[in-house]
Every structure is written in C-alpha cells, then in structure tokens.
C-alpha cells in the first residue's frame, strides 16, 4: 500500500527511501521517474506505507492481466488496482512490479457505515490489531484495509 510524501528541503531519494525502508530504485519505479531524477521541494512522491510485513512484489509476465493476477492472490481486481494506485485504464507491462498480499493476508474495501468496532468484530480482531495493520483508517467508502489471519 502506498501514501504520498511531500518532499522537504534537503530531501534526497536516498534519504526518503531510507526513511520508508525501501530503495531509491523502488521509489523511481513507483513514481515512474527517469533514473537520473532530481526531486524538488514540495513535490509529492508515492512511498510505501510503513506496515507490518504483509506484502510482497509480483513481477508481471507477458500475458498477465489485472484479473489473472488478482485471481492468483485471491483479491478483487479493484483491490489490486487500489493497492497499487492504478486506474482501470492503466497499462501493465512485463517486468513491472505490483504489490500483492502475502499468504494469510486479507484485503477488504470499506463501505458506508463501517466502523472500527464492526470491522474488528467481523474479522475477529481486537481494535488495536486492526489499527496496527491500518495506521490511517478513515472508514471512507472503498478504503482498502488489511489484516492477517493465522
């Protein structure tokens, strides 16, 4: 899952990558930047959300589709698109990396009327567990939440 980071004075791709436990190369790929790229103060960069070890990368192969990848990981195409900040009309291509849930990790889209209490009860989690997996839980419709089963 991703969030946006606003570049501050003296930030570098290396310092941002280090802060988010990723690599400059990954930031370049996530943001479709040219390899020799100078970031600018005030610019928004897509960065991985700091979450427990719930995700891995899938490298797209020739012939893959959003539908076939989502089916392989037992998630909906919409969840896969949201997880990777993609639009339905975006192209995917061989060797592109997509974030996918690891085994025993469940993704769910919220709907109108959801609350932390009813979601925690629904998934047999404590409120603290649900919040640990989802630091920024706004409960807006179509927000992607995540939790791990045993």
MOBEL-V38509 format. One record per run of one state. SS is the DSSP state (~ for helix, > for strand, _ for the rest). FROM is the first residue (numbers start at 1). TO is the last residue. Records with the same first field share a line. If there is no record, write none. Layout:
BEGIN
SS=FROM-TO, FROM-TO
END
This chain:
BEGIN
_=1-1, 7-12, 20-23, 31-43, 49-54, 60-65, 73-76, 84-96, 102-104, 110-115, 123-126, 134-143, 149-150
>=2-6, 44-48, 55-59, 97-101, 105-109, 144-148
~=13-19, 24-30, 66-72, 77-83, 116-122, 127-133
END
